Amino acid sequence: MLYLTCKNHLIILEQTLKQCSLWADSAPSVHAMASSAPFACDTMAFEQWLQFIFIPQMSELIELEQPLPTNMAIAPMAEHVWQGMTDYAELIRHLHNFDSVLSQQ
């Protein structure tokens, strides 16, 4: 059940990123993707990290039924990055819900 719930959260996350016009048509460079900084904050925007690193990695964990992170805290980073941007309130709310689902497993 947890895997299905998380898969649905990823679908909603993608849809919400698209609704907020934060979905990119092309991937960041190989160099950017190789970042080891948290959220790849040194090489790409947070929304790029969500699209090109977080969603694919979580999708793979779900597909392979691997253990999922239990102490995820993506929403605080979203709040920091999009502070005062009311257009992204729904996106931040969704990330809070996703964090909560994973922390309750």
N, C-alpha and C positions, 0 to 999 in steps of 0.2 A: 504493500500500500504506500509506503514511504517513497519508493521509486516513482510510482505513478504521480503522486502529489508533487514531487520535485520536478518531474518532467513537465507537468502542467504549469508550474511556476516558471520554468525556462521559456515555455511557449508564450506566456503572458509577458515575461520580461522582454522578449524579442518584439512582440506586438507593441508594447509600450514605448520601447526605444524608437521604433518606427513612427509611432504617433507623435513623438516628441521631436521628430526629425533628427535623431541622434544615430541613426543606422547608416553606416558607411557602405559605399559601393565597392570599395577596394580595400584590401588588407594593408596594414602597416608594413614597413620594410622588414626584411629578415633580421636586421640589426635591432629594430624596435621590439620584435617578437622575442628576441633572446634576452631581454632585460631580466635581471634578477631582483630588481627593486620591488617592494610591495606595490601591487596594482600596476606595475610597469610605469610608475609615475614619472620616471625620468625619460621615457621615450615615447609615450602616447597618452592621449586623453583618457580619462576614466571610462567614458562610454566605449572607446575602442577596446580597452581592456575587457570590459563586459562582453562585447561582441566577439572578439577574436581569441580571447584566452579563457575567460570564465565560462561562458556558455558551452564552447566545445569541450573543455575539460570536464565540466559537470555532466554533460551529455554522455561522454564516454564512460564515466563512473557509473552512471545510471544504466546505460546499455549493458555493461559488463557486470552489473550488480555488485560493484565493489563498495567498500565502506565509504560513506559520505562524511564530509567534515561535520563535526559536532559543535564546534565553537566558531561559527562563521559570523563575521561582523562587517558586512559590506555596507549596510545602511549608514553607519556613521561616516564612512568615507564619502558616500553619496551626499550626505547632508553637508559635509565640509566643502566638497567640490561645487555643489549647486546651491550653496547658501544664498538665501534671498530670492531664488529663482522659482517663483510660484508655479510656473508652467510645468515644473518637474515634480511637484508634490505627489502626484499619483505614482510616479516611478519610485520615489523614495519610500512611499508607503508600502509599495509592493516589495521592495527590498527588505524592509523591516519584517514583513510577513514571512518572507523566505528565510531570513535569519532565524526567526522564531521557530519555524517548522524544523529546521535542522538542529537547533539547540534543544528541542524537546524529544529527540529520538532516543 
